[in-house]
Amino acid sequence: MHIERRFHIWLWLAAALLAVAIMSAPEYVPLLKEHPGWYFWAGIIGAILCFGKAFLVAYQDEARTTKPGRSRRMIALAGMAISGISLVGFAGAYFWPVQNEQPGTTDAQKTQQAKIRMARRWIALSNDILIDLPSTRPAFNMPRKDQSMSNEVFERLWREEGERGSREMQAGLAKMSQKYLSRVEEAKTEMAGIGISMSTSTQGSILEAPPINSFFWEAWAGKLGGEGRHILTEMGEQP
């Protein structure tokens, strides 16, 4: 057998074995499993380009080696082209990405996963509120009266400190409302959707009240964290 033909046969066998190995690659390479569509289309397009290049090289070689007065033998080239196109087509059809859904369990699993994500979102919101809660409770450094301080000065310092603390508290409450009120309202709607009542809580009146003080945010932090952890525990998840 001509050495060039043997080289081509061994090269074809190597490509076939490589294709077999690639079929199992996603089981060993996590990146391939995470983005299968990219590699699928890259492989299909690359195979088409390589077959096209091989056909072009063979066509040019046939043109150079054809003796004068003899016609070109195009049967081999046509067979190669048909085989290449068929291989790419059947491989594409066989490995086309599909979504495997299990009837009767998919909807339940999706609902469960959505509920778990919701519970974790409540817990995260609770933690965020607790972090910013001190901004609604400024420290009041009320002055102490000594013998050298007159009543007028003492009353003015007391009033100024009270006004300063009140401004800081209102600024903190406004910041909390801007950051978290819409998220709390969303969580409240979600709780109502799955049957969690506000009135059964010992802090029900505070939860339903406007966010005018720190007790509102403290009550909601406790409610969100408690209900979220309760849901995760019921589902066997780690809070």
Secondary structure, DSSP 8 states (H G I E B T S, - for coil): --HHHHHHHHHHHHHHHHHHHHHTGGGT-HHHHH-HHHHHHHHHHHHHHHHHHHHHHHHHHHHHH--TTS----HHHHHHHHHHHHHHHHHHHHS-------TTTHHHHHHHHHHHHHHHHHHHHHHHHHHHGGGGS---------TTS-HHHHHHHHHHHHHHHHHHHHHHHHHHHHHHHHHHHHHHHHHHHTT--STTSTTHHHHHS-S-SHHHHHHHHHHHHHHHHHHHHHTT---
